[in-house]
Amino acid sequence: MQKTILRSQELTCPSCVAKIEKALGALDGVELAKVHFNTGRIEVQHDAARASVDDLVKAVRGAGYEAKPAAF
């Protein structure tokens, strides 16, 4: 399993969190998706062979929000 951190600056309400977690959870290979509303941090535990970082970003965008991998 791989842990990927994404960032989104568009989280305005708790329903945003639910939409993103649902979209990510529906991807094959995603074990856990946790969205931190106050910080815009999205933590995803996933099998990188089945769900790439690009797939994660596309899922968040499909839910109607922008996201990008967090820079460290």
Phi and psi restraints in degrees (value plus and minus 20) as a CYANA .aco file:
   2 GLN   PHI    -137.1   -97.1
   2 GLN   PSI     125.0   165.0
   3 LYS   PHI    -127.7   -87.7
   3 LYS   PSI     104.7   144.7
   4 THR   PHI    -140.0  -100.0
   4 THR   PSI     118.4   158.4
   5 ILE   PHI    -130.8   -90.8
   5 ILE   PSI     105.5   145.5
   6 LEU   PHI    -133.0   -93.0
   6 LEU   PSI     142.7   182.7
   7 ARG   PHI    -147.5  -107.5
   7 ARG   PSI     122.7   162.7
   8 SER   PHI    -160.2  -120.2
   8 SER   PSI     112.1   152.1
   9 GLN   PHI    -118.0   -78.0
   9 GLN   PSI     -13.8    26.2
  10 GLU   PHI    -123.2   -83.2
  10 GLU   PSI      -8.1    31.9
  11 LEU   PHI     -99.5   -59.5
  11 LEU   PSI      93.8   133.8
  12 THR   PHI    -135.1   -95.1
  12 THR   PSI     -31.0     9.0
  13 CYS   PHI    -180.0  -140.0
  13 CYS   PSI     144.7   184.7
  14 PRO   PHI     -81.4   -41.4
  14 PRO   PSI     -46.0    -6.0
  15 SER   PHI     -89.3   -49.3
  15 SER   PSI     -46.1    -6.1
  16 CYS   PHI     -80.7   -40.7
  16 CYS   PSI     -64.4   -24.4
  17 VAL   PHI     -78.8   -38.8
  17 VAL   PSI     -68.5   -28.5
  18 ALA   PHI     -82.1   -42.1
  18 ALA   PSI     -61.8   -21.8
  19 LYS   PHI     -82.8   -42.8
  19 LYS   PSI     -64.5   -24.5
  20 ILE   PHI     -88.4   -48.4
  20 ILE   PSI     -64.8   -24.8
  21 GLU   PHI     -81.8   -41.8
  21 GLU   PSI     -58.7   -18.7
  22 LYS   PHI     -86.3   -46.3
  22 LYS   PSI     -64.7   -24.7
  23 ALA   PHI     -82.5   -42.5
  23 ALA   PSI     -63.7   -23.7
  24 LEU   PHI     -90.1   -50.1
  24 LEU   PSI     -60.4   -20.4
  25 GLY   PHI     -83.8   -43.8
  25 GLY   PSI     -43.1    -3.1
  26 ALA   PHI     -98.7   -58.7
  26 ALA   PSI     -34.2     5.8
  27 LEU   PHI     -94.3   -54.3
  27 LEU   PSI     116.8   156.8
  28 ASP   PHI     -84.4   -44.4
  28 ASP   PSI     107.7   147.7
  29 GLY   PHI      82.1   122.1
  29 GLY   PSI     -30.7     9.3
  30 VAL   PHI    -109.0   -69.0
  30 VAL   PSI     101.9   141.9
  31 GLU   PHI    -111.6   -71.6
  31 GLU   PSI     -58.0   -18.0
  32 LEU   PHI    -172.6  -132.6
  32 LEU   PSI     116.9   156.9
  33 ALA   PHI    -152.3  -112.3
  33 ALA   PSI     104.3   144.3
  34 LYS   PHI    -149.6  -109.6
  34 LYS   PSI     104.4   144.4
  35 VAL   PHI    -127.8   -87.8
  35 VAL   PSI     110.0   150.0
  36 HIS   PHI    -121.1   -81.1
  36 HIS   PSI      83.9   123.9
  37 PHE   PHI     -75.8   -35.8
  37 PHE   PSI     -67.7   -27.7
  38 ASN   PHI     -88.7   -48.7
  38 ASN   PSI     -49.1    -9.1
  39 THR   PHI    -125.5   -85.5
  39 THR   PSI     -35.0     5.0
  40 GLY   PHI      57.0    97.0
  40 GLY   PSI      -7.9    32.1
  41 ARG   PHI    -106.0   -66.0
  41 ARG   PSI     112.3   152.3
  42 ILE   PHI    -140.8  -100.8
  42 ILE   PSI      94.8   134.8
  43 GLU   PHI    -122.8   -82.8
  43 GLU   PSI     110.0   150.0
  44 VAL   PHI    -151.3  -111.3
  44 VAL   PSI     104.7   144.7
  45 GLN   PHI    -117.5   -77.5
  45 GLN   PSI     102.8   142.8
  46 HIS   PHI    -172.6  -132.6
  46 HIS   PSI     140.2   180.2
  47 ASP   PHI    -105.7   -65.7
  47 ASP   PSI      90.0   130.0
  48 ALA   PHI     -82.6   -42.6
  48 ALA   PSI     -42.9    -2.9
  49 ALA   PHI     -95.3   -55.3
  49 ALA   PSI     -43.1    -3.1
  50 ARG   PHI    -127.8   -87.8
  50 ARG   PSI     -43.9    -3.9
  51 ALA   PHI    -160.3  -120.3
  51 ALA   PSI      83.0   123.0
  52 SER   PHI     -98.8   -58.8
  52 SER   PSI     149.4   189.4
  53 VAL   PHI     -80.6   -40.6
  53 VAL   PSI     -59.6   -19.6
  54 ASP   PHI     -80.5   -40.5
  54 ASP   PSI     -59.5   -19.5
  55 ASP   PHI     -82.4   -42.4
  55 ASP   PSI     -59.9   -19.9
  56 LEU   PHI     -83.9   -43.9
  56 LEU   PSI     -66.6   -26.6
  57 VAL   PHI     -81.8   -41.8
  57 VAL   PSI     -63.0   -23.0
  58 LYS   PHI     -82.9   -42.9
  58 LYS   PSI     -57.5   -17.5
  59 ALA   PHI     -85.2   -45.2
  59 ALA   PSI     -62.1   -22.1
  60 VAL   PHI     -85.0   -45.0
  60 VAL   PSI     -63.2   -23.2
  61 ARG   PHI     -83.7   -43.7
  61 ARG   PSI     -57.1   -17.1
  62 GLY   PHI     -83.2   -43.2
  62 GLY   PSI     -46.6    -6.6
  63 ALA   PHI    -102.6   -62.6
  63 ALA   PSI     -24.9    15.1
  64 GLY   PHI      82.2   122.2
  64 GLY   PSI      -4.0    36.0
  65 TYR   PHI    -150.1  -110.1
  65 TYR   PSI     128.8   168.8
  66 GLU   PHI    -103.6   -63.6
  66 GLU   PSI     128.2   168.2
  67 ALA   PHI    -174.3  -134.3
  67 ALA   PSI     134.6   174.6
  68 LYS   PHI    -168.6  -128.6
  68 LYS   PSI     135.0   175.0
  69 PRO   PHI     -80.0   -40.0
  69 PRO   PSI     120.4   160.4
  70 ALA   PHI     -93.6   -53.6
  70 ALA   PSI     118.9   158.9
  71 ALA   PHI    -109.6   -69.6
  71 ALA   PSI     119.2   159.2
